[in-house]
């Protein structure tokens, strides 16, 4: 399957490590330079803002999907190719995943983890079969990755973990693996 669009799930905050913002901006730039459509949460703050701004600076096509509830909280981006306002978080997740050919997960909080696990569950249940890439910026997801492998070791997954999720350390590595 040819990848023409990617959904990126990430924080609307900066986080403590500068590498998070750096990787978000590098990813946004690469998405634009590779002429991929960027689907993301529609915010203008934190990693979301860095991602979108870098894609915009490189003339990318960007679709933001934001729930009405979060328009003020995440300060929706004013300069996107398209901003879709949806009624709730469930609609946002489903629409973002429906619009993309692959998903990329950057550092984030509860919302980002919720999105990651829902996509993994959808793939396991064969609702979708899209590649999911985890950008482990500065080792952010090391503990989670170990836990996920424990799930596999304990026989609690239906497939091998590496068939469900592709872990990368840098945006360049991610785009070298994307297919």
C-alpha positions in Angstrom: 0.0 0.0 0.0 1.4 3.4 -1.0 1.5 5.9 1.9 0.0 9.2 0.9 -1.1 10.5 4.3 0.0 10.0 7.9 -1.8 10.7 11.1 0.4 11.9 13.9 -0.7 11.6 17.5 1.3 13.7 20.0 1.1 16.1 23.0 -0.3 19.5 23.0 2.4 20.4 25.6 6.2 20.7 25.1 7.4 18.1 27.6 10.7 18.4 29.6 13.2 17.2 26.9 14.0 19.5 24.0 14.3 16.5 21.7 10.5 16.1 21.8 10.0 19.4 20.1 13.0 18.9 17.8 11.7 15.5 16.6 8.1 16.9 16.1 9.5 19.7 13.9 11.8 17.3 12.0 8.8 15.0 11.4 6.6 17.9 10.2 9.3 19.0 7.8 9.8 15.5 6.4 6.1 14.9 6.0 5.9 18.1 3.9 9.0 17.4 1.9 7.9 13.9 1.0 4.5 15.3 -0.2 2.5 13.4 2.4 -0.7 14.7 3.8 -0.5 15.4 7.5 -3.5 14.5 9.6 -3.1 15.6 13.3 -5.1 16.9 16.3 -5.4 20.5 15.0 -3.7 22.2 17.9 -1.2 25.1 17.8 0.6 24.4 21.1 3.3 21.9 22.2 4.4 19.1 20.0 1.3 19.5 17.8 2.2 23.1 17.1 5.8 22.3 16.3 4.7 19.5 14.0 2.2 21.7 12.1 4.4 24.8 11.9 7.3 22.8 10.4 5.0 21.2 7.9 3.5 24.6 7.0 7.0 26.2 6.6 7.7 23.5 4.1 4.4 24.0 2.2 2.8 20.8 3.4 -0.9 19.8 3.3 -2.2 19.7 6.8 -5.6 18.6 8.1 -6.4 19.2 11.7 -9.2 17.3 13.5 -10.2 18.8 16.8 -13.2 18.2 19.1 -15.3 21.2 19.8 -14.4 20.9 23.5 -10.7 21.4 22.8 -10.8 24.3 20.4 -9.8 26.8 23.1 -7.8 24.4 25.3 -5.5 23.3 22.5 -5.7 26.6 20.7 -6.6 25.3 17.3 -4.2 26.2 14.5 -5.4 29.1 12.3 -3.3 28.4 9.2 -4.1 24.7 8.3 -5.1 23.5 4.8 -8.3 22.3 6.6 -9.6 22.2 10.1 -12.4 19.7 10.9 -14.3 20.3 14.1 -15.9 17.1 15.5 -18.3 16.6 18.4 -16.0 14.4 20.6 -12.7 12.6 21.2 -14.0 9.3 19.8 -15.0 10.9 16.5 -11.6 12.6 16.4 -9.6 9.4 16.8 -11.7 7.5 14.3 -11.6 10.2 11.7 -7.9 10.7 12.0 -7.3 7.0 11.6 -9.8 6.7 8.7 -8.1 9.6 6.9 -4.5 8.2 7.1 -2.6 5.4 5.4 -0.2 5.0 8.5 -0.1 6.4 12.0 2.8 7.9 13.9 2.9 8.3 17.7 5.2 10.9 19.3 5.6 11.6 23.0 2.4 12.5 24.7 0.2 12.1 27.7 -3.0 10.2 28.4 -4.7 11.3 25.2 -1.8 10.1 23.1 -1.6 6.8 24.9 -5.3 6.3 24.5 -5.0 6.9 20.7 -2.1 4.5 20.5 -3.9 1.7 22.3 -7.1 2.2 20.5 -5.3 1.9 17.1 -3.5 -1.2 18.3 -6.8 -2.7 19.4 -8.5 -1.8 16.1 -5.6 -3.5 14.2 -5.7 -6.6 16.4 -9.5 -6.8 15.8 -9.0 -6.3 12.0 -11.1 -3.1 12.0 -8.0 -1.5 10.4 -4.7 -2.8 9.2 -2.5 0.3 9.0 1.1 0.4 10.1 1.7 2.1 13.5 5.1 3.8 14.0 6.2 4.8 17.5 8.8 7.6 17.6 10.8 6.8 20.7 12.3 10.3 21.0 15.1 10.3 23.6 13.9 7.0 24.9 10.5 8.4 25.9 8.7 5.1 25.4 11.4 2.7 26.7 9.4 1.6 29.7 6.2 1.2 27.7 8.0 -0.9 25.0 9.4 -3.2 27.7 5.9 -3.6 29.1 4.4 -4.3 25.6 7.1 -7.1 25.1 6.1 -8.5 28.5 2.5 -8.8 27.2 3.9 -10.7 24.2 6.1 -12.9 26.4 3.2 -13.7 28.7 1.1 -14.9 25.8 -1.5 -12.1 26.1 -1.3 -10.8 22.5 -2.7 -12.4 19.4 0.3 -11.4 17.1 3.9 -10.6 17.6 4.4 -7.1 18.8 6.7 -6.2 15.8 3.8 -7.1 13.5 1.7 -4.4 15.2 4.1 -1.6 15.9 7.3 -0.3 14.5 9.6 1.5 16.9 12.0 4.2 15.6 14.5 6.4 17.4 14.5 9.4 14.9 12.2 10.9 12.3 14.7 10.0 9.6 14.8 6.3 10.7 11.0 6.3 10.7 10.7 7.5 7.1 13.4 5.1 6.0 11.1 2.3 7.4 7.8 3.7 6.3 6.0 1.5 3.7 
